[in-house]
Amino acid sequence: MYGIIRSYKYDKADGAEIARVVREGFAPMVEAQEGFVEYHWIDSGDGEGASMAIFTTKEVADESTFLAGGFVQPRQERAARHRG
């Protein structure tokens, strides 16, 4: 088994929306990967969160990192434009 833990910082007011987007958008993408075992999102309530995913192979775990980058980056860019 191979695990990936990722940590994130965000405006704590956005925590519920981020959890919804993760649950409805990112989690299904990860869960669809062959070799997926388990995924969890944790929101600290203070503007920090973490995800933990477990896979059967290193290759699938590495692919999930690529998926996460492709999912998170455009959303961060959009959020920065809205703040700016």
Residue, then its C-alpha position, 0 to 999 in steps of 0.5 A: m500500500y502507498g499513501i499520500i498526505r497533502s496539506y492546504k492553507y486557505d481562508k477559513a471562511d471558505g472551508a465548507e465550500i472547499a470540502r464540498v468541491v473536494r467531495e463532489g469534484f476531486a474525490p470521485m476522480v481519485e476514487a475512479q483510479e484503478g488501485f484506489v483504496e481510501y480517501h479522506w479530507i480533513d478541515s481543521g476549521d482554522g484555514e488549514g486542511a489535509s487529504m489522505a489517500i491510499f493506493t495499491t501501487k506507487e504508480v497510482a499514488d503518483e498519478s493522484t498527485f498529478l490529478a491533485g495538481g491539475f484540480v487545485q491549481p486552476r481553482q487557486e488561480r480563480a480565487a486569486r483573481h476574485r480576491g485581487 
